[in-house]
Amino acid sequence: MDFATVIGAVLGYALILIALVMGGGIIQYVDIPSVLIVIGGCFGILLMCFPLGTFMNFMTVTLKTVKSPKQNASSLIEMLVEFAVKARRDGILSLESAGDSVTDEFLKKGIRLAVDGTEPEVIRDILETELNYMGERHKTGAGILGALVEYGPAMGMIGTLIGLVAMLQTMDDPSSIGPAMATAILTTFYGAMIANMFAGPLKFKLEGRSAQETLIREIMIAGIMAIQAGDNPRIVEQKLNAYLAPKERKSQFN
C-alpha cells in the first residue's frame, strides 16, 4: 500500500473537517440539492465522456493510487543481471526454468521469446507494442479523473447559478433567501473539493505511476535485448543502470 496517498488524504480531509466543526458544525455544510447537482452532474458527464465499460472501471482506477508499485527498478536490474550471468555461463536456454519463477507477465513473455530464439527485432516490436498500448490504457484511466478536475468546478458554477436564480426569484420571501444562497455557495464548495482534494491529486499520482511503470518496462526490454545479444553481464548492468539516477545505481561486480 502507498502510505503517502493514504496519509495525505487523511491529513487533508481531517484538517478540513476540523475547520468545519470549528466554524459551526458539519451539518450546515451539507446541502442535498447541491450534492445532487455536483455529484450527480459529474457522474452524468463521465458517462457522456467515456464508454460504459471505462466508467465502470472508475473505482478500480482510483484504487490503483493507493497500491504500491509492483517492482523496484534497482531490484529488477539486479535480477536481469543475474539472468545475464546465467545465460552467459549456461546458455540462453537455461533461462527457461528461471523465467518460470518470474511473476511479471511482461518480463516472462520477453524471456520466453528470447529463449525460443525469436528474432531481436520481432521481440522488440512485440514488447514495445504492448508497452505503447499500456500507456494508452493508463491515459484513459487518468482521463477519467482529469474529466472530474475539469467539470467538477463547472458543475459547482452551474449549481451556483441555479441557487442565485432561485434566490432572485424569491427576494420577497426572506425565509427562502438563505436556503437558495446556501445551495449557490455550497455547490461551488463541492465542485472545488472534487477537483482539488480528490480528482486532481489522484490524477497526478496515476500519471506518476504510469511513468514509473513505463520505465520498468523499458528496463525489461533493454535487459532482454542485451541478454539475447550475449552481452557481458557487466555491460548489461551498465546499460540498465543508465536508466537510473546516479545515486540509485548499484553494482554487483564491485
C-alpha positions as CSV (number, residue, x, y, z in Angstrom):
1,M,0.0,0.0,0.0
2,D,1.2,3.5,-0.8
3,F,1.0,5.2,2.6
4,A,1.8,8.6,1.2
5,T,-1.5,8.7,-0.6
6,V,-3.4,7.4,2.4
7,I,-1.7,9.8,4.9
8,G,-2.1,12.8,2.6
9,A,-5.8,12.1,2.1
10,V,-6.5,11.5,5.8
11,L,-4.5,14.6,6.8
12,G,-6.1,16.9,4.2
13,Y,-9.7,15.8,4.9
14,A,-9.2,15.7,8.7
15,L,-8.0,19.3,8.7
16,I,-11.0,20.4,6.6
17,L,-13.4,18.6,8.9
18,I,-11.8,20.2,11.9
19,A,-12.2,23.6,10.3
20,L,-15.8,22.9,9.5
21,V,-16.5,21.8,13.1
22,M,-14.8,24.9,14.4
23,G,-16.8,27.0,12.0
24,G,-20.1,26.0,13.5
25,G,-20.6,22.3,12.7
26,I,-20.5,20.0,9.7
27,I,-24.3,19.7,9.2
28,Q,-24.6,23.3,7.9
29,Y,-22.2,22.4,5.1
30,V,-24.5,19.5,3.9
31,D,-27.0,20.5,1.3
32,I,-28.8,17.8,-0.7
33,P,-29.7,19.9,-3.7
34,S,-26.0,20.9,-4.0
35,V,-24.9,17.2,-3.8
36,L,-27.4,16.2,-6.5
37,I,-26.2,19.0,-8.8
38,V,-22.5,18.4,-8.4
39,I,-22.1,14.7,-7.7
40,G,-24.9,13.6,-10.0
41,G,-23.9,16.1,-12.7
42,C,-20.3,14.9,-12.6
43,F,-21.2,11.2,-12.9
44,G,-23.6,12.1,-15.8
45,I,-20.7,13.9,-17.6
46,L,-18.4,11.0,-17.1
47,L,-21.0,8.7,-18.8
48,M,-21.1,11.2,-21.7
49,C,-17.3,11.3,-21.9
50,F,-16.4,7.7,-21.7
51,P,-17.8,4.3,-22.7
52,L,-19.8,2.4,-20.0
53,G,-17.0,-0.2,-19.5
54,T,-14.5,2.6,-18.9
55,F,-16.9,4.3,-16.5
56,M,-17.5,1.1,-14.6
57,N,-13.7,0.8,-14.0
58,F,-13.7,4.2,-12.3
59,M,-13.2,2.8,-8.8
60,T,-10.6,0.2,-9.9
61,V,-8.6,3.0,-11.5
62,T,-8.9,5.1,-8.3
63,L,-7.8,2.3,-6.0
64,K,-4.6,2.0,-8.0
65,T,-3.4,5.2,-6.4
66,V,-3.2,3.5,-3.0
67,K,-1.4,0.4,-4.2
68,S,2.4,0.3,-4.0
69,P,4.4,-0.2,-7.3
70,K,4.8,-3.8,-8.2
71,Q,8.5,-3.7,-8.8
72,N,11.5,-1.6,-7.9
73,A,13.9,-0.6,-10.7
74,S,17.0,-1.4,-8.7
75,S,15.9,-4.9,-7.8
76,L,14.7,-5.5,-11.4
77,I,18.2,-4.6,-12.7
78,E,19.8,-6.9,-10.2
79,M,17.6,-9.8,-11.3
80,L,18.2,-9.1,-15.0
81,V,22.0,-9.1,-14.4
82,E,21.7,-12.4,-12.6
83,F,19.9,-13.7,-15.7
84,A,22.7,-12.4,-17.9
85,V,25.2,-14.2,-15.8
86,K,23.3,-17.4,-16.1
87,A,22.8,-17.1,-19.8
88,R,26.4,-16.3,-20.3
89,R,27.5,-19.3,-18.3
90,D,24.9,-21.9,-19.2
91,G,23.4,-20.6,-22.5
92,I,20.2,-18.7,-23.0
93,L,18.1,-21.9,-22.9
94,S,19.0,-22.1,-19.2
95,L,16.6,-19.1,-18.6
96,E,13.6,-21.2,-19.5
97,S,13.4,-22.5,-15.9
98,A,14.4,-19.1,-14.5
99,G,11.6,-17.4,-16.4
100,D,9.0,-19.7,-14.8
101,S,9.8,-18.0,-11.4
102,V,9.2,-14.5,-12.8
103,T,5.8,-13.1,-11.7
104,D,5.6,-10.2,-14.1
105,E,3.9,-11.4,-17.2
106,F,5.6,-8.8,-19.4
107,L,9.1,-9.9,-18.4
108,K,8.1,-13.6,-18.6
109,K,6.8,-13.1,-22.2
110,G,10.1,-11.4,-23.2
111,I,12.2,-14.1,-21.7
112,R,10.2,-16.9,-23.4
113,L,10.5,-15.1,-26.7
114,A,14.3,-14.9,-26.3
115,V,14.6,-18.5,-25.2
116,D,12.5,-19.6,-28.2
117,G,15.1,-17.9,-30.5
118,T,12.8,-15.2,-31.8
119,E,14.5,-12.5,-33.9
120,P,15.5,-9.5,-31.8
121,E,13.5,-7.1,-34.0
122,V,10.4,-9.2,-33.5
123,I,10.9,-9.3,-29.7
124,R,11.4,-5.6,-29.5
125,D,8.4,-4.9,-31.8
126,I,6.1,-7.2,-29.7
127,L,7.2,-5.8,-26.3
128,E,7.2,-2.1,-27.4
129,T,3.7,-2.5,-28.9
130,E,2.4,-3.9,-25.7
131,L,4.2,-1.0,-23.8
132,N,2.5,1.6,-26.0
133,Y,-0.9,0.2,-25.5
134,M,-0.3,0.0,-21.8
135,G,0.4,3.7,-21.9
136,E,-2.8,4.4,-23.8
137,R,-4.8,2.4,-21.1
138,H,-3.2,4.5,-18.4
139,K,-4.0,7.7,-20.2
140,T,-7.7,6.6,-20.3
141,G,-7.7,5.9,-16.6
142,A,-6.1,9.3,-15.7
143,G,-8.5,10.9,-18.2
144,I,-11.5,9.9,-16.0
145,L,-10.0,11.8,-13.1
146,G,-9.0,14.6,-15.5
147,A,-12.6,15.0,-16.5
148,L,-13.6,15.4,-12.9
149,V,-10.9,18.1,-12.4
150,E,-12.3,20.0,-15.4
151,Y,-16.1,19.5,-14.9
152,G,-16.3,19.4,-11.1
153,P,-15.9,23.2,-10.7
154,A,-18.1,23.7,-13.7
155,M,-20.9,21.8,-12.1
156,G,-20.3,23.8,-9.0
157,M,-20.7,27.0,-11.0
158,I,-23.9,25.7,-12.6
159,G,-25.2,25.0,-9.1
160,T,-24.3,28.5,-8.0
161,L,-26.2,30.0,-10.9
162,I,-29.2,27.8,-10.1
163,G,-29.1,29.0,-6.5
164,L,-28.8,32.6,-7.4
165,V,-31.7,32.4,-9.8
166,A,-33.8,30.8,-7.1
167,M,-32.8,33.5,-4.6
168,L,-33.6,36.3,-7.0
169,Q,-37.0,34.9,-7.8
170,T,-37.9,34.8,-4.1
171,M,-36.5,38.1,-2.9
172,D,-39.9,39.0,-1.5
173,D,-39.7,36.0,0.9
174,P,-36.7,36.5,3.2
175,S,-37.1,32.9,4.6
176,S,-36.2,31.4,1.2
177,I,-33.1,33.5,0.6
178,G,-30.9,31.6,3.0
179,P,-31.5,28.1,1.5
180,A,-31.1,29.4,-2.0
181,M,-27.9,31.2,-1.1
182,A,-26.6,28.0,0.7
183,T,-27.2,26.0,-2.5
184,A,-25.4,28.6,-4.6
185,I,-22.3,28.7,-2.3
186,L,-22.1,25.0,-1.4
187,T,-22.2,23.8,-5.0
188,T,-19.0,25.8,-5.6
189,F,-17.5,24.4,-2.5
190,Y,-18.3,20.8,-3.5
191,G,-17.0,21.3,-7.0
192,A,-13.7,22.7,-5.7
193,M,-13.4,19.8,-3.3
194,I,-13.9,17.2,-6.0
195,A,-11.3,18.9,-8.3
196,N,-8.7,19.9,-5.8
197,M,-8.9,17.4,-3.0
198,F,-9.9,14.2,-4.9
199,A,-9.6,14.0,-8.6
200,G,-6.6,16.4,-9.2
201,P,-4.2,14.8,-6.7
202,L,-5.1,11.2,-7.7
203,K,-4.6,12.1,-11.4
204,F,-1.1,13.3,-10.7
205,K,-0.5,10.1,-8.7
206,L,-1.7,7.9,-11.6
207,E,0.4,9.8,-14.1
208,G,3.5,9.3,-11.9
209,R,2.7,5.6,-11.5
210,S,2.3,5.3,-15.3
211,A,5.7,6.9,-15.9
212,Q,7.3,4.6,-13.3
213,E,5.7,1.5,-14.8
214,T,6.8,2.6,-18.3
215,L,10.4,3.0,-17.0
216,I,10.2,-0.5,-15.5
217,R,9.0,-2.0,-18.9
218,E,11.7,-0.1,-20.8
219,I,14.4,-1.6,-18.5
220,M,12.9,-5.0,-19.1
221,I,13.1,-4.6,-22.8
222,A,16.7,-3.3,-22.7
223,G,17.7,-6.1,-20.4
224,I,16.1,-8.9,-22.5
225,M,17.7,-7.5,-25.7
226,A,21.1,-7.3,-24.1
227,I,20.9,-10.8,-22.7
228,Q,19.8,-12.2,-26.1
229,A,22.7,-10.4,-27.7
230,G,25.0,-12.2,-25.4
231,D,26.4,-9.1,-23.8
232,N,28.8,-9.3,-20.9
233,P,26.9,-9.1,-17.5
234,R,28.9,-6.0,-16.6
235,I,27.9,-4.4,-19.8
236,V,24.2,-5.4,-19.2
237,E,24.4,-3.8,-15.7
238,Q,25.9,-0.6,-17.1
239,K,23.3,-0.3,-19.8
240,L,20.4,-0.8,-17.4
241,N,21.9,1.5,-14.7
242,A,21.8,4.3,-17.2
243,Y,18.0,4.4,-16.7
244,L,18.5,5.3,-13.0
245,A,19.7,8.4,-11.3
246,P,23.4,8.2,-10.3
247,K,22.6,7.9,-6.6
248,E,20.3,4.9,-7.2
249,R,22.8,2.9,-9.2
250,K,24.2,-0.2,-7.7
251,S,26.8,-2.8,-8.9
252,Q,27.0,-6.5,-8.3
253,F,30.6,-6.6,-9.5
254,N,32.4,-4.3,-7.1
